[in-house]
Amino acid sequence: MNLPKEFILPNTNFSTLSVFDILKHVERARFIDSRDYKHIFPISLELNAGVFTKTGGSVDYPVVNIIQLRDNITTSCTCGNQSRWLCEHQGEVIHAILKEMEFKAFFDAGIRLSLLKDFAKPYGLENEPDLDSYFVLKFENSKLGIEPRIKELIPYDEQLLSNKLIPKQVSRFKNLPEETAGKEQILVLGRHRYYTQLSFLLMEAEHTKSGKIKNPVENVDLQPLIWKTDEPSEIKFYTAIQYFQNKFTEDEVETDAEALKLIIKNPLALNVFLHDRKVSETISSKSLIPIYLEILKTEIKLNVFKKEPFYEITGELFFNDISLPFNQLNLRNDYFIYYRKGLYFIDNPDLLKLIKFFKSNNEILILHSTKYEEFAETILSPLEEIVHVNYSYIREASPAQLKEKQYLQKKIIYLQQEGNYIAITPVMRYGEIEVPTYSKKQLFDTDQNDNVFKVQRDYSAEDSLVSSIMGTHPDFVEQIDDAQYFYLHKNRFVDNDWFINAFEYWREEEIEILGFSEIKNNKINPHKAKVSIEIISGIDWFNAKLKVGYGNQQALLQQIHRAIRNKSKYVKLGDGSLGVLPEEWIEKIAAYFRVGDIEQDMITIPKINYSEVSEIFEDELLSEEVKQEIELLKSDFSREIHAVNVPIPRGLNAELREYQHQGLNWLSFLDQYNFGGCLADDMGLGKTLQIIAFILSQKERKGFQTNLVVVPTSLLFNWEEEISKFAPSLKIWKHYGADREKSHRKFADYDVVLTSYGILLSDIRFLKEFTFNYIFLDESQAIKNPNSERYKAARLLKARNRVVLTGTPVENNTFDLYGQLSFANPGLLGSKQFFKDTYAIPIDRFQYSKRAIELQEKVKPFILRRTKKQVAKELPEKTEMLIYCEMNSEQRKIYESWETELREYISAIEEEDIKDKSMHVLTGLTKLRQICNSPVLLKKGYSDVGSVKIEVILEQIESKSKEHKILIFSQFVGMLDLIKKELEQRGIPFEYLTGQTKDRGEKVHNFQNNSDIRIFLISLKAGGVGLNLTEADYVYLVDPWWNPAAENQAIDRSYRIGQTKNVVAVRLICSNTIEEKILKLQVRKTQLAQDLIQTDSSFFNSLSKEELLGIL
């Protein structure tokens, strides 16, 4: 299919275009002489663009597009013309635009300006240079129109605005009441003049001094009265009168009765008159009889007499304490009984129909006995629902008959759905006979001799039943007079659990409720919840026995928890129904679940939450044992925990400083209650030593038990060294490495099982099967994310107790606490969502100090944190630490290859030749040190081999909070470059100083004064002397120097006069390498290193061949 071809008329616009211009571009021009252009019609039309077609033809006319851009006219047509000429349709449309000014105005700026100027005059805008910005042309309903672009802009037209805005000049006294000259309005009831149906008229007449009506009596127009009044009751009154005035049929309909009720209410308290047509066809003062209108409050009684072989039935009406037999009733105007100048409206159509039937049959019904039984069953029995039927031939029950049957009473409520409504019918059961309370039925029964007798209903008990229903909802009070039952819309029946509270009250009144299960789409259990709870003590838990019952159904704890979690008040029950949780219990039960976990049919609450137990549970719910235990916990935790003094274990090869001994006491105190904790001392304060001391203390006091220590891979050898150094009596099972035994069968033979987080994830399958005495997690920020696999694996581990170690318990936000403390003390902080909603978001996002204080008080007993500043008096001048790093297999393989080669070289050298060959030996040793840093430094094609030191240094950097500044020293610039590359990739800002750096002062100044710069990479030669970097409080020595004095100089860049912080110096050492041997050599050469050796080379030159081989 060909797309419409565009045709361009160049250097042309509709202002200058003529018919001759069109003829130049068309092949056929039959349209020029015809007036068919009148049938051209725009589909859409806007400034300089339009879409046109043609109407009225027998053939479908194509669609033509016209666009005018500057001095070009572009047109296309859907007829498919591909010639070099304009098609006939395009020519015809362009011709129509030229001819029809209403079209051309959209394309011809001159015509448009003229039109807009005229239109703009009333707006005062005719002299504006760009009228198109104020007005827009519209082509609607086949007509050209102009509208302001600003909808609120109005023209000034005095006459128009005056008519619309200026009030009419009317008398200020217009609204004063008109004088009626003694006239009064009256209501006249009568028959329609030309029809037989009832009619009401509002009329007006003067009256005499004695109050009698005077002629003329004139009709009042109701419509102005309806317009003037604002009273709803008056509007309804007038409208009801109009209804009867406009009713021209004699048919009785329901609206007749409704209109009559509105008229009888008579809100204007008008005098009412009855028009007597016997006096005059026209209404005059003589034909009006004063009456009063009332709604008839009545009961009807039918009397049945047995007069063989017939039965006679008569009726009587009871009202105003009088009885009127049907033969004395004066029925007027189809709806009223006339009695003593009163018209009484019979508003019950069933009673009216009954009275009319009797009146039409001479007020008495006579039936032959052969037809009576059928008549009694089909007619009288249903009538007993609304009228009292007295069967005169049936006697009252004798005492003997009553004793025989007993007729025990039972109050019943029947429920039934009718559309969107629930009907509530009160019924009284007498023995086996049930009768609705609204019914007029009498009770009949037969004795053992088949004698029929009458039983009196207990109307007092029935009234009590009705009152029990009426008192449960305000709507029922309005329904009592009219309904045979009470009713509520289904929504109101369910709203705010109305029916549950009503049912509960009715059951207390010993009323049976039937039919509830038949209500459609109803799954709600009809019983009110019965909640009971008891708190007893277990070993490590308080156990809450929570029971929520609904009749004979008991809610499962899991279903209650699901409802609370989903913020629903409905709990699913075993029979499929939904129990409604009481509003007053929902928040209480939610609090129970927040502090505990579901275990079968109980909520188990960790004893660590003892304070919450006393807060959320009423005192009477707690057993005496629980109360005593809580008081003991409160008392112990309110005292200084350091009062517990545990002796330093005999097997500890170290002296504990006072704060470290306090840490041992704290751990032992928590251990008494099986509570875990978080040891959060600053780095360098000896957390590892405190844990080793605690493990030894446990062993000495409680005997042999296995403990699990989980650490980052970079700290495995550090822990191994520290345990071996400080507690050599502890047996360590090293559960790491590719050749580790993948089972727990040997764990029980060891004091400590040492593993890493990575191995924990890999081996959790069998690690979770062993129950440890304690689990210690070092650098526990590794599990701060409770969604992480590490955290989930750690939570699967089993132990008597747990402790986490970290120097930074909160790195980023409050939520960091949750993962660590929920491991150490499960249940302490509630569920993850609860902690986030209650603490993390209010504290971090909204700085809600009250919640922060609340959380602080909650966790305070279980976190022990001492900063260097707090224990400064007990610290040496600086704290020095070692971190042992384990190479990966590739790095180790490279190292061992180069080490073997160097060992063979040195072994071949004679002792006296060592000094002559020292440069070659030093080069070999240097290469081994480079491999310890990273094989990449050898530039031998090892670019893909990882570096354990770089991994450790990055881990250390990222674990430090923002207030710490860090110096990183290395003898190898290449190593600094590798670290630099990693920092850049992570977006961590830093400063960098080597021997090539020229602006040293600017680098130092930036590090010292820019809080964003936390890292300073420094080479040994550039930073060994002359720098003052007192802002740093951590110094990392990536590679050990031959000369310990050189290391001290590097550390002293930070630890010097002016330093206000405690400095921690950390050495990174690859275990089982030359670096570890250098450290041992430094210990032996301490005096030499301190007093004599000033350079690496002099230190190296002092080594013998034996010492050199010992290094390898």
TORNU-534410 format. One record per residue (C-alpha): residue in one letter; x, y, z. Coordinates in steps of 0.2 Angstrom, whole numbers, plus 5000, padded with zeros to 4 digits. Layout:
REM TORNU-534410
AXYZ/...
REM end
This chain:
REM TORNU-534410
M500050005000/N500750174995/L500850305009/P500050475005/K501250574994/E501650755000/F501550894987/I502351064991/L501851234983/P503451324986/N503651514989/T501751524992/N500551565006/F498651585007/S498851775008/T499451784990/L498751624983/S497551644968/V496451524958/F497751544944/D499151474955/I498051324959/L497751294940/K499651284937/H499751134948/V498251034944/E497950924929/R496050934929/A495051084937/R493251034935/F492951094953/I493351284948/D491651314940/S490651214952/R490051264969/D490451094977/Y491751184988/K490251215000/H490251035004/I492051035009/F492151005028/P493651015040/I493850865051/S495150965062/L495651145059/E496951245068/L498151385065/N499051355048/A498451175048/G496951075043/V496250905039/F494750905026/T493550795018/K491950815008/T490150775013/G488550735004/G489350634989/S488950454985/V490750404985/D491850405000/Y492950564998/P494750545003/V495650645018/V496650795013/N497950875024/I498551055022/I499951135032/Q500651305029/L502451335035/R503251505031/D503151525012/N502751345008/I501051255007/T501251065010/T499750955006/S499450765005/C497950655000/T497450475005/C496750444987/G498450374982/N498950494968/Q500750474964/S500850594949/R501850754949/W500250854949/L499050904963/C497650774964/E495850844960/H495450824979/Q496950934985/G496551064972/E494751064977/V495151084996/I496351224992/H495051314981/A493751294996/I495051375008/L495151524996/K493351544994/E492751515012/M493351655023/E492951545039/F494251425032/K495451555026/A495551645042/F496651505049/F497951525035/D497851705030/A498651815044/G497851975037/I496051905038/R496451835055/L497151995062/S495652095056/L494451965064/L495451965080/K495552155081/D493652175081/F493452035094/A494852105105/K494052285106/P492852235121/Y494352165130/G495452325127/L496752225118/E496552275100/N498152365099/E499252225106/P500552175093/D500251985094/L498451945096/D498651765092/S499451745110/Y497851815118/F496451735106/V496251575097/L495151535082/K493951385084/F492951295071/E491451205080/N489751165075/S490151215057/K490451395063/L492051505065/G492251565083/I493551655093/E493951625112/P495151705124/R496651585128/I496551645146/K494851575151/E494651705165/L494851855153/I493151945151/P492552075139/Y491852245146/D490052255141/E489152365153/Q487352305150/L487852125150/L488852145166/S487552245174/N486252115171/K487351975177/L488152065192/I487152215199/P485652165210/K483952215204/Q483252385211/V481852315222/S481052385237/R482052355253/F480452315262/K480052175249/N480252035262/L479152105276/P477651985279/E476052025271/E474552075281/T473251945280/A471852045287/G471251915298/K471351775286/E472051595291/Q472551445281/I471551285283/L471651105277/V470151035269/L469850855266/G468550785254/R468150695238/H468850755221/R467550865212/Y467450755196/Y468150585203/T467850485218/Q469550475226/L470150575241/S470750755239/F471550885250/L471551075248/L472551205256/M471351355258/E471151525265/A469751615274/E469351755286/H468551705302/T467351795314/K467751855331/S467151695338/G468351595327/K467051535314/I467551525295/K466851665284/N466551665266/P467351675254/V468451515256/E469851525243/N471151405236/V473051435240/D474351405227/L475551275235/Q477051305223/P477651475230/L477551405247/I478651255243/W479951375235/K479951495250/T480151375265/D481751285270/E480851165282/P480950985276/S479350945285/E478351085277/I479051045260/K478450865262/F476750925269/Y476451035254/T477050905242/A475950765249/I474450885247/Q474950915229/Y475050725226/F473250695230/Q472750855220/N473550775205/K472950595207/F471650545195/T471450365198/E470450275211/D471850135213/E472550125230/V474450125230/E475750125244/T476150305241/D474450355246/A474750295263/E476450375264/A475750545258/L474350525271/K475550505285/L476450665280/I474850765279/I474250695296/K475850755304/N475250935300/P476851035304/L475951195302/A474651145315/L473251205303/N471451175308/V470651035298/F468951035290/L467950895281/H466950955265/D465150895266/R464550885248/K462750855254/V462751035260/S463651105245/E464551045230/T465751205231/I466751235247/S465951365258/S465951405276/K464351305278/S464951145270/L466551135281/I466451025296/P467851045309/I468750885312/Y470450815318/L471650695310/E472550555318/I473350395314/L472450245322/K473350155335/T472250005336/E472149815338/I470849705330/K470049555338/L469049425329/N467849315339/V467449145333/F465749065339/K465248895336/K463348885332/E463048715325/P463048675311/F463948845308/Y465348955314/E465049135316/I466549265315/T466349445320/G467649575323/E467949725335/L469149865335/F470049925351/F470750105352/N470750245365/D470250115378/I468550085369/S467949935359/L467049965343/P466149815334/F466349815315/N464549845313/Q464750015322/L466250075312/N465950225300/L467250205286/R467550365277/N468550405261/D469350235260/Y470650255273/F469850335288/I468650285302/Y467550425308/Y467250435326/R466650585337/K467250725325/G468950625322/L469550545306/Y470750405311/F471850345297/I472150155296/D473950155291/N474049965291/P473449905274/D473149725280/L471949785294/L471149905282/K470849765269/L470149655283/I468949795289/K468349825272/F467949645269/F466949625284/K466049795280/S465649725263/N464849565271/N463749645283/E465049645297/I464949455300/L465549295292/I464649125293/L465348965288/H464648785288/S465648665299/T466148565284/K467148705278/Y467748785294/E469248675297/E469948715280/F469548905283/A470348905300/E471948835293/T472148935278/I471349105283/L471249125302/S472949045306/P473849175295/L472749315301/E473349275319/E475049355314/I474249525314/V472549505324/H472049425339/V470749275336/N469749225350/Y469049045348/S467649055361/Y467248875360/I469048825366/R469348825385/E470848885395/A472048745400/S471648665417/P473048655430/A473148465427/Q473348495408/L474748625411/K475648505423/E475548365410/K476448475397/Q477448595408/Y477748715393/L479548755398/Q479948925390/K481448965380/K481949135372/I482549125354/I483149245341/Y483049195323/L484249275310/Q483849275292/Q484649375277/E483449465266/G484449545252/N485749655260/Y484849655276/I484849545291/A483149515299/I483149475318/T481549395324/P481149365342/V480249205346/M479649125362/R479648935363/Y478348855375/G478748675376/E478748615358/I477748765352/E478648915345/V477849085342/P478549255336/T478349385349/Y477449505336/S476149375332/K474449375339/K474349185339/Q473649095354/L474348935360/F473348775358/D473748595362/T472848435366/D472848325381/Q472948135382/N471048125378/D471248235363/N470348385371/V470948545364/F471448685376/K472148855376/V473848905384/Q474149085389/R475649165382/D476949245394/Y476849425387/S478049485401/A479349365396/E479049405378/D479249595381/S480849555391/L481549465375/V481049615364/S481849735376/S483449635376/I483549655357/M483049845357/G484449885369/T485849825357/H485649955343/P484850125342/D483950085325/F482849955334/V481950085344/E481250165328/Q480749995321/I479649935336/D478050005330/D478049955312/A479049795310/Q478649615313/Y480549595316/F482049705318/Y483349725304/L485049795300/H486049815284/K487349685283/N488749815284/R488049885300/F487749715307/V489549675305/D490249855309/N491349865324/D490949685328/W489149735333/F488449565332/I489749485342/N489449605357/A487549585354/F487649395354/E488749395370/Y487449495379/W485949395372/R486849235378/E487049305395/E485149335395/E485049145391/I484349185373/E484749055360/I485349125343/L484849025327/G485149055308/F486849135309/S487649005298/E486449035285/I486949215282/K487849225265/N489649255263/N489849255282/K491349165289/I491449265306/N491249155321/P489749215331/H490649195348/K491549335357/A493349285361/K493849215378/V495649265382/S496649185396/I498549195399/E499749125412/I501549155413/I502649025421/S504549005422/G505648885412/I507548855412/D508048995400/W506349065396/F504749135403/N503349025395/A501649115391/K500149005389/L499049105379/K497249035375/V495949125364/G494349025363/Y492749055352/G491348945359/N491948765356/Q493348825344/Q495148865350/A496248975340/L498048915336/L499449025342/Q500149025324/Q498549085317/I498449225330/H500249275326/R499849275307/A498249385310/I499349505321/R500749515309/N499549555294/K498749685305/S497049595304/K495849575318/Y495149405311/V495949245316/K495649085306/L494848945317/G494848755315/D493148745308/G493548875294/S492649025303/L493549185307/G493649235326/V493649415330/L495149475341/P494549595354/E495149775350/E495749785368/W496849635366/I497649655349/E499049775355/K499349675370/I499549505361/A500649595348/A501749645362/Y501849465368/F502349405351/R503649555349/V504649495365/G504449305362/D504349165349/I503049025347/E503448855353/Q502048735350/D500648805361/M501648925371/I502549095368/T504349075374/I505049235380/P506949245383/K507349285401/I508449425395/N506849515391/Y506349515410/S505949695410/E504749685396/V503849545404/S503449645419/E502949795408/I501749705396/F500949575407/E499849625421/D500449575438/E499049445441/L499549345426/L501249305433/S501549155443/E502449185460/E504049105454/V504049225439/K503849375450/Q505249325461/E506449285447/I506049455439/E506449545455/L508049455457/L508549495439/K508149675441/S509049685457/D510649605450/F510649705434/S510349875443/R512049845453/E513749875446/I514149715437/H516049735441/A515549685459/V515649505453/N517549465455/V518149315445/P519949255449/I521149265434/P521349095427/R522949005433/G523348955415/L523449125408/N525149185403/A524849365403/E524449505416/L522649575414/R522549765415/E521149815427/Y519849855413/Q520249685405/H519949605422/Q518249695422/G517849625405/L518149445412/N517049485427/W515649555415/L515749395404/S515649285420/F514149395427/L513149365411/D513649185411/Q512749155427/Y511049195418/N511549115402/F511449285394/G512549335379/G513449495376/C514449605365/L516249655369/A516449815360/D518149885366/D519149995354/M520349905343/G521949875353/L521249855370/G521449665370/K519749595366/T520549435361/L521449415377/Q519949445388/I519049305378/I520449185380/A520449225399/F518649195399/I518749025390/L520148975403/S519049025417/Q517548925411/K518748775409/E519348795427/R517648825435/K516548715424/G517648585417/F518148535399/Q516948615386/T517048645368/N516948825362/L516848895344/V517749045338/V517249115321/V518449255314/P518849335297/T520049235287/S521349375290/L521349345309/L521349155309/F523249145312/N523149295324/W521949205335/E522949045334/E524549135339/E523749225353/I522949075361/S524548975359/K525449125367/F524249165382/A523448995385/P524548855379/S523448735389/L521948755378/K521848625364/I521448705347/W520548625332/K520948715317/H519448705306/Y519948785290/G520948755274/A520548645259/D521048485268/R520048515284/E518948365290/K517148405285/S516348335301/H516148375319/R516748205326/K518348275334/F517648435341/A517248365358/D519148335361/Y519648515360/D519348675370/V519248785355/V518648755337/L519348895326/T518548935310/S518149075298/Y516549155292/G516849075274/I517048905281/L515548935293/L514448955277/S515248805268/D515048685283/I513548745291/R512648575287/F513648485300/L514248635311/K512448665316/E512248485323/F513548515337/T513148605353/F514548715359/N514748785376/Y515048965369/I515149035352/F516249185349/L516049295334/D517549415331/E517349565320/S515449525322/Q515049675310/A515149535298/I513449475303/K512649655305/N511449625290/P510149505296/N509649465278/S511449405274/E511949215272/R513249245286/Y511949295298/K510749155294/A512149025295/A512649095312/R510949085319/L510848905315/L512248865326/K511848785343/A512748835360/R512348865378/N512849045376/R513549175363/V514649325363/V515049445349/L516649545348/T516849715338/G517649875339/T516249955329/P514549895335/V513750025325/E514650075308/N513250155298/N511650155307/T510650085322/F510149935312/D511949875313/L511549825331/Y510149705327/G511049575318/Q512449565331/L511349575347/S510049455340/F511349325338/A512149355355/N510449365364/P509049295353/G507349385357/L508149535366/L507749655351/G506149575345/S505849535327/K506849625313/Q505349725307/F504849775325/F506649835328/K506649935312/D504950015315/T505250045334/Y507050095334/A508050105318/I506950215308/P506450335322/I508250355328/D509150365311/R507850455300/F507050565313/Q508350585327/Y507050525340/S508050545356/K506750465367/R506850305357/A508750315357/I508750325376/E507550185377/L508650075366/Q510150125375/E509350065392/K508849905384/V510549855377/K511649935391/P511849775402/F512349675387/I513649785378/L515349825386/R516249955377/R517850045383/T518750175372/K520650205373/K520250375380/Q519250295395/V520650175399/A522050295394/K522950285411/E523150095409/L523850095392/P525650105387/E526250245377/K525650165361/T524749995357/E525549885345/M524749735337/L525049595325/I523849535311/Y524449365304/C523949345286/E523749175277/M524249175259/N523149095246/S523748935238/E524449025222/Q525349155232/R526049025244/K526648915229/I527549065221/Y528349105238/E529048925241/S529748915224/W530749075226/E531249035244/T531948865239/E533048945225/L533749075238/R534048935251/E535048835239/Y536048995234/I536449045252/S536948865256/A538248855243/I539149015249/E540549005261/E540349095278/E541849215274/D541049255257/I539349305264/K539749495265/D540449495247/K538849415241/S537749515252/M536949625238/H536349465229/V535749385245/L534849555250/T534049555233/G533349375235/L532649415252/T531849575246/K530949475232/L530249355246/R529649505255/Q528849575239/I527949405236/C527249425254/N526549585249/S525949535232/P526749425218/V526249565206/L527749665212/L528949545204/K528349595187/K528549415182/G526749385174/Y525849365191/S524549495188/D523049375192/V523749315208/G522849395223/S523649475239/V523049425256/K523849585263/I522849695252/E521249605257/V521649625275/I522149815274/L520449855264/E519449755277/Q520349855291/I520050025282/E518149985279/S517949925297/K518550095305/S517250225308/K517450395301/E518250485316/H519850375314/K521250425302/I522450295296/L524350295290/I524850155279/F526750125277/S527650015265/Q529450005259/F528849965242/V528050105232/G527349965220/M526349895235/L525650075239/D525150085221/L524149925222/I523249985237/K522950155229/K522150065214/E520949975226/L520550135235/E520150225219/Q518950085214/R518050095230/G517950285230/I518850305246/P519750475246/F521650475252/E523250565251/Y524850485243/L526650525247/T528250445240/G530050505236/Q529450585220/T528050695228/K528550875227/D527050965237/R527350865253/G526751005264/E525151025255/K524850835256/V525150835275/H524050985277/N522650915268/F522750755278/Q522850845294/N521450965291/N520250885278/S518950775287/D518550685271/I520350615269/R520550475281/I521950375273/F523750425270/L524850305259/I526650335263/S528250255257/L529750225270/K530950345262/A529750485260/G528850475277/G530150395288/V530650565296/G530150745296/L528250725295/N526950775309/L525350675306/T524550685323/E522750675316/A523050485313/D522750365327/Y523050205317/V524650155309/Y524750005298/L526549935293/V526149835278/D527849745278/P529149725292/W530849815291/W532449735295/N532749885306/P531449895321/A532050075324/A531450125306/E529750045311/N529650155326/Q530050315316/A528550275305/I527450245320/D528050405328/R527450505313/S525750495322/Y526350455340/R527250625345/I527050785354/G525350855350/Q524450685348/T522850685359/K522250515353/N522850345358/V523850265344/V523750085338/A525150025327/V524749865317/R525949755308/L525349645294/I526349475294/C526249335282/S526349175293/N527749045290/T528749165279/I530249275280/E529249405289/E528849305304/K530649255305/I531149435304/L530049475319/K530849335329/L532649405324/Q532149575329/V531749515347/R533449435348/K534249595341/T533249715351/Q534649805360/L535649815343/A534149875334/Q533750015347/D535550075350/L536650045335/I535649995319/Q535150145310/T534850075292/D534149915284/S535849875276/S536849885292/F535549775301/F535649655287/N537549655286/S537649605305/L536849435301/S537749275300/K537549135287/E536649035300/E535449175304/L535149205285/L534649025283/G533649035298/I532649175291/L532149065276/
REM end
